[in-house]
Amino acid sequence: MKKVFVYGDSNVWGDNFLTGERIPDSQQWVNIVQKNLPSYRFLQEGLPGRLAGNDEKEKTYKNGKDTFVSTFRTNAPVDVVILALGTNDLQLKYHKSASKIIQDLCWYEDVISSSFQDLEDRKKYFVSNKMPKIIYIMPPNFDYSLRAKGIFSKSSEEKRKKIISYFLEEKEFVIVPNEMPLFDDGIHLNHEGHQKMAKLVEDVLNDGESFC
């Protein structure tokens, strides 16, 4: 059975804007994929507000880099790593450029590769001395013009597009979730959105040549 480590934000965790709570496990996209692809075991590590970078000064537990290495090793060895980050970095309050967010997102692959180069790490934390496949889920669409106005702006959307363009050109496995159904906050995937995200992830994992 192949293991998939999913490291992401509130859309991995399953934030329900309507209730302020977490949507039921069975309706979270990670668990939908788990049900539909029983040959995989999914290790769900989502956190509301998690950043790709380390730009949060008050609630520092949201800094993605700070917790990644220990979390990755806790779940290792794995066959696939899904990185679903970047949305929170686009918030206006962090004043981040697209290039800085791209740099932060690429850091995760770099740190995994660096660990792989260490022979002791390779034996302990990697499957059959192989690098895991890495899938990037790009920041989904958000309603910057109305419902999420003040959190995101048109500039945030322009940066999102630049990030997507870079990863589509430079990386092998990239999921672009556009026109995703959202809760009324204009940010979080609603129940239909989780279903749609699950289908996007399943389509990538069902590529026999890449993930056999």
N, C-alpha and C positions, 0 to 999 in steps of 0.2 A: 504494500500500500504506500503510495506516494504521499508525502506530507507537504502542506502548503502553509507558509507563515504569512499572515496578513497583518501588516503594520500600517495603521491609519488613524483617521480622526473620527468625528462624530458620525459620519456616514458609514463607517465600518462598525462603530459601536451601536448605532441604531437610535439616534435621538428623535423623539417624537415631539415636535413643536406644539402640537395641540394639547398635550397633557403635561409637558415639561418632564416627562419620564422617558423610559426606554421602551421601544416597541417590542412586542413579544419575540422571543428567540426565533420562533418558526418563521417570522416575517422579515427577519434581517437577511440581507442578501448573502452574507457569508454562509448562513445556515441553509438557505435555499439551495445554493450551489452544492453544499455538503450532501443534502438529500438527493439531489439529482445526479451527483457524481460520486457514488459510494466507493469508488476505487481510490479516492483521495481522502485524506484526513486534513481538515482545516483547523488551523491554530489562530484564533481570532484575537487580535491585539489592537482594539480601537479605543480611542480616548477623545472625548469632546474637547475641542479647542487645541488639539495637538498641532504644533507647527512642524514644518520640515526643518527649520532652523532653530536657533537658540535665542530668539528675540524677545521672549516673554520675561519681563523683569520681576513681576509680582508673583504670579502663579507659575513658578519655574518648573513644576511637574509637567507642564504642557510642552516643554522644549524637547522636540523629537530626537535630536542628536544625543542629548544627555542620557536618555534611557534606552537607546537602540541596542548598543553592544550587549548589555546585560540581558535584555529581553530576547535578542536573537540567540544568544548562547543558551538561555534557559530552554528555548524551544528546539534548538538544533539537535541532530542534523535534519535539514529539510531539503526537499527537492526543488521547491519553488518558493520564491519570495515575492509577494505582492505589496508594492508600496503605493499607498493611497493617501497622499499628502499634498499640500500646496495651497489648498483653499484658504486656510486661516492666515497664511503668509500674505495673501492678497488683501487682507483687511487694511483699510486706510490708516489705522492707528499704528501700524508697523512701518510704514513708509519704505517698503522694500521695492527694489527694482526687479524687473523680470529676470535679469541676468543673475542677481543674487539668489533669487528663488531657484533658478535652474542649478546654480552652483550647490545650493543646499540639497536639492533632490539628488543630484549626482553623487554627493558625498556618501550616500548609503551604499551604492554599488562599489565605490572606492574602498570603503572600510571593510566590506565583505571580501573583496579581492585581496586586500592587505592581509586579512586574517588567513585567507586561503594560501598565501605565500609562506606563511609560517608553518613548518612541517608538523610541529606538535599540534597546532590548531587544526590543521587539515585532517589529521587522523581522528581527532576528537569531535570536531564540529561539522564535518562535511560528509556527505553520502558518497561512499566509494571513491573518495579522493576527487570529487567533481564539484565544480562551482554550481550553485543552484541557478536555475533559470530565474530571471528577474522580470517581472511584469510591472510596468508603471501604469497606474490609473491616474489620468490627468484630472485636475480640478473640474468638477461638473459645473454646468451653467448655474448662474444665480441671477436673481432679479434686482439688478443694481439701480434700475430706474424708478422703482416704486417701493416694493415691500422690504427690500434690504438696503434702501437708500440711507446713506450715512455710515453704513458698515463697509459697503463697496461702492464703487463709482464706475463711470465709463472707462476711466483709466485702469481700474482693476480688470475690467473685461479685456481691454487691449493687452494688458500684461498676460492675462490667461491665454490669449491667442498666441502670443509670442512664445510662451512656454510650450504650448502644444506643438507649434511649428518646429521648435528645436527638437523635441523628443521624437516626433514622427520622422525626422530626418536622421537622427543620430542613434536611436535605439531600436532593437529588434521587436520587442513586445510592448506595445503601447495601446491602451484603451482610452478612447476619447468619448466621455459621456456628455453628449450635447442633447438639448431638448428633453432633459430628464424631468419627470413630474415631481413637483416640490410641495412641501407643506406651505401654509399661508405665510410663513416667515420669508419665503423666497430664497431659502438657503439649503434646508435639509431635504433629503430624499423622502418622499412620502411612501406609502405602502406600494403603490404602483411603481414608484421610482426604484425601490429595492428589487422588485421583480425584474425590471428592465436592466438594472445593473447586474443582477445574477445572470441574465441571458448573455450579456456582453462578456462576462468572465468565463462562462461555460464555453462560449464559441472559441475563445483563445485556448482554453485547456483541452478542448476536443480536437485541436490540431494534432493529428497523430504523429506526423513527422517531427514536430518540435518537442512534444512532451511524452513520447513513447518511452 
